[in-house]
Amino acid sequence: MKYFLYIADIVFLLFNFSCAKPPEPTKNEDTCYSIGFFSGYASRNFKMGFTTWPFGPNPQDVTDTYQFIHNYGDIYCEHIDSKIPWNAWINNLPLPSEFANEISNKLAKRLDDRPLLLSIGLLNSNRSDLAEDFDGTIPSYVDLNDNKIEEAYFKHLKYLINAFNPDYLVMAIEVNELLLRKPNKWTSYKLLIKHVKARIKQIYPDLKISESISLHNLYKANVANSSDYTNELINYINQMDFVSFSYYPYLKNQHSKLEFQKTLDFVNNNIHKPIAFVETSHLAENLSIPNLNIDINGNECEQNIYLKTLLTNAQEHHYLFVIWWTHRDYDALWETFPPEIKDLGKIWRNTGLLDKDGKKRLSFTSWVNALHN
């Protein structure tokens, strides 16, 4: 699979964060390091895992990624957020080989002894319209809930559910960003999802279904009428089987335990359904991308503080699971990206529990301490 094409499609372009560097956090033995972490709990009551995003471009790198997930997680996520073969679904044509091969390769590595979260993208990288087909087009429509769009997306989901047999399904990714960027499409989006979900539930009545929300673009969102925006989304997501968040604190310019906890307090106080963090991570190194005017401090201590804060909340508030985006920095994979997406691909590059050479960070020790508790 050509992973550099995949990352081009998962990147969202509108971030609500300041690019000024915050002060370097002070390392503190009680907050930064992992000694004694999680030992006060009788047993862990939530699951922990990773997406299958690989750290390098070679087949062995992919194999090693799945092996790491098997060794250090008790759930995992296949994240399919690239293109959708709309033309094939609408016109009953053979599936594009690129799509079929991607799914086949993932199925060949299916971890049958681990619960699976299947996250599927409906929207494009900017979360402002439908995802593109493999020829770069999207189907014409009057409203997102047009019959042909509904039927095609139902076929898409059904095909992937049949293939992977997941335990949890995110049937659309970061949907709040559609309301943020194209509010005129929100009503038809909700109708589309309502109809497709009802049809999926008829076939898979026991499958737990959600749509993910980017927490960094929900909590204190930079939007006019923010209270209306927040209330609409809180009411909407509290009707799901479980509430799923993507959360990258540094994209909100959050760097301290207090900031992390305030955001999680917002979640804990407003969500009344089971909670899952379906993709999350935090910087372990400084991030500088001059072409994008991004300059954010990060270090492994701060990353570890975020991880410990998140896992503690997961335990105390009985989250379903936490999925860390990438287990290892993907510098080797990033080197293969074409120049036009290298800047964007760098944003999540240094957020692994292992660095680019596979060296364990403080957060790895915290992860393992919690995993085996």
KAFEN-V759691 format. One record per backbone hydrogen bond with DSSP energy under -0.5 kcal/mol. NH is the residue of the N-H (numbers start at 1). CO is the residue of the C=O. E is the energy in kcal/mol with one decimal. If there is no record, write none. Layout:
NH & CO & E
NH & CO & E
//
This chain:
3 & 1 & -1.3
5 & 2 & -1.2
6 & 2 & -1.1
7 & 3 & -2.3
8 & 4 & -1.1
9 & 5 & -0.8
9 & 6 & -1.0
10 & 6 & -1.0
11 & 7 & -1.2
15 & 13 & -0.9
17 & 15 & -0.7
31 & 28 & -1.0
32 & 28 & -3.4
33 & 28 & -0.7
37 & 34 & -2.1
39 & 36 & -1.6
41 & 38 & -1.3
47 & 320 & -2.3
49 & 322 & -2.3
50 & 75 & -0.6
51 & 324 & -1.4
51 & 325 & -0.7
52 & 77 & -1.2
53 & 325 & -0.5
61 & 58 & -0.6
62 & 58 & -1.6
63 & 59 & -2.4
64 & 60 & -2.9
65 & 61 & -1.7
66 & 62 & -2.1
67 & 63 & -2.0
68 & 64 & -2.4
69 & 65 & -2.3
70 & 66 & -2.2
71 & 67 & -2.2
72 & 68 & -2.5
73 & 69 & -0.6
74 & 48 & -2.7
75 & 48 & -0.8
76 & 115 & -1.7
77 & 50 & -2.3
78 & 117 & -2.2
79 & 77 & -0.6
80 & 78 & -0.7
80 & 119 & -3.3
81 & 79 & -0.8
84 & 132 & -2.2
86 & 84 & -2.5
89 & 85 & -2.2
90 & 86 & -3.0
91 & 87 & -2.4
92 & 88 & -0.7
93 & 88 & -1.7
100 & 96 & -2.5
101 & 97 & -2.8
102 & 98 & -1.7
103 & 99 & -2.2
104 & 100 & -2.4
105 & 101 & -2.6
106 & 102 & -1.9
107 & 103 & -2.6
108 & 104 & -1.8
109 & 105 & -0.5
109 & 106 & -1.1
110 & 107 & -1.5
112 & 110 & -1.2
114 & 111 & -1.7
115 & 74 & -0.7
117 & 76 & -2.8
118 & 116 & -0.5
118 & 168 & -2.6
119 & 78 & -2.5
119 & 117 & -0.6
120 & 118 & -0.5
120 & 170 & -2.8
121 & 80 & -2.6
124 & 129 & -2.5
127 & 124 & -1.7
131 & 122 & -2.6
133 & 137 & -3.6
136 & 133 & -1.7
146 & 143 & -2.0
150 & 146 & -2.5
151 & 147 & -2.8
152 & 148 & -2.0
153 & 149 & -2.6
154 & 150 & -2.3
155 & 151 & -2.1
156 & 152 & -2.1
157 & 153 & -2.7
158 & 154 & -2.7
159 & 155 & -2.5
160 & 156 & -2.0
161 & 157 & -3.0
162 & 158 & -2.6
163 & 159 & -1.8
164 & 160 & -2.7
165 & 161 & -2.8
167 & 116 & -2.3
168 & 116 & -1.9
169 & 208 & -2.7
170 & 118 & -2.8
171 & 169 & -0.7
171 & 210 & -2.6
175 & 212 & -2.3
177 & 174 & -1.2
178 & 175 & -1.4
179 & 175 & -1.1
180 & 176 & -1.9
181 & 177 & -1.9
182 & 178 & -3.3
185 & 182 & -2.3
186 & 183 & -1.2
189 & 185 & -2.1
190 & 186 & -2.5
191 & 187 & -1.8
192 & 188 & -2.3
193 & 189 & -2.6
194 & 190 & -2.4
195 & 191 & -2.3
196 & 192 & -2.6
197 & 193 & -3.0
198 & 194 & -1.9
199 & 195 & -1.6
200 & 196 & -2.4
201 & 197 & -2.7
202 & 198 & -1.3
203 & 199 & -1.0
203 & 200 & -0.5
204 & 200 & -3.0
207 & 204 & -1.5
208 & 167 & -1.0
209 & 207 & -0.5
210 & 169 & -2.3
212 & 172 & -2.2
213 & 244 & -2.1
215 & 213 & -0.9
215 & 246 & -3.2
216 & 246 & -0.5
217 & 214 & -1.5
218 & 215 & -1.8
219 & 215 & -2.4
221 & 218 & -1.2
223 & 221 & -1.7
226 & 223 & -0.6
228 & 225 & -0.5
229 & 225 & -2.2
230 & 226 & -2.8
231 & 227 & -2.6
232 & 228 & -2.4
233 & 229 & -1.9
234 & 230 & -2.8
235 & 231 & -2.4
236 & 232 & -1.9
237 & 233 & -3.1
238 & 234 & -1.5
239 & 236 & -1.5
240 & 237 & -1.6
241 & 209 & -1.5
242 & 209 & -0.7
243 & 274 & -3.3
244 & 211 & -0.6
244 & 242 & -0.5
245 & 276 & -2.4
246 & 213 & -2.6
247 & 279 & -2.0
251 & 248 & -2.1
252 & 249 & -2.0
253 & 250 & -1.2
254 & 249 & -2.0
260 & 256 & -2.6
261 & 257 & -2.8
262 & 258 & -2.2
263 & 259 & -1.7
264 & 260 & -2.2
265 & 261 & -2.8
266 & 262 & -1.8
267 & 263 & -1.6
268 & 264 & -3.1
269 & 265 & -2.4
270 & 266 & -1.0
270 & 267 & -0.8
271 & 267 & -2.1
274 & 241 & -0.5
276 & 243 & -2.6
277 & 321 & -2.3
278 & 245 & -1.5
278 & 276 & -0.8
279 & 245 & -1.2
280 & 323 & -0.9
281 & 247 & -1.1
284 & 350 & -2.4
285 & 350 & -0.6
287 & 296 & -3.3
288 & 286 & -0.5
289 & 294 & -3.0
292 & 289 & -1.6
293 & 290 & -1.3
294 & 289 & -1.9
296 & 287 & -3.0
299 & 283 & -0.7
300 & 284 & -0.6
303 & 299 & -2.2
304 & 300 & -2.1
305 & 301 & -2.2
306 & 302 & -2.3
307 & 303 & -2.5
308 & 304 & -2.7
309 & 305 & -2.3
310 & 306 & -2.7
311 & 307 & -2.8
312 & 308 & -2.2
313 & 309 & -2.0
314 & 310 & -2.4
315 & 311 & -2.1
316 & 312 & -2.6
317 & 313 & -2.3
318 & 315 & -0.7
319 & 314 & -2.0
320 & 275 & -3.6
321 & 275 & -0.6
322 & 47 & -1.9
323 & 277 & -2.9
324 & 49 & -2.8
324 & 322 & -0.6
325 & 280 & -3.1
329 & 354 & -2.0
330 & 349 & -1.1
333 & 55 & -1.6
334 & 330 & -2.9
335 & 331 & -1.9
336 & 333 & -1.6
337 & 334 & -1.7
341 & 338 & -1.9
342 & 338 & -0.6
342 & 339 & -0.8
343 & 339 & -0.6
345 & 341 & -2.7
346 & 342 & -1.0
346 & 343 & -0.6
347 & 344 & -1.4
349 & 346 & -1.1
350 & 346 & -0.5
351 & 348 & -0.8
351 & 349 & -0.6
353 & 327 & -1.1
354 & 327 & -1.5
355 & 359 & -2.4
358 & 355 & -2.0
361 & 353 & -2.4
364 & 353 & -0.5
364 & 361 & -1.0
365 & 361 & -1.2
366 & 362 & -1.9
367 & 363 & -2.5
368 & 364 & -2.6
369 & 365 & -2.5
370 & 366 & -2.1
371 & 367 & -2.9
372 & 368 & -2.1
373 & 370 & -1.4
//
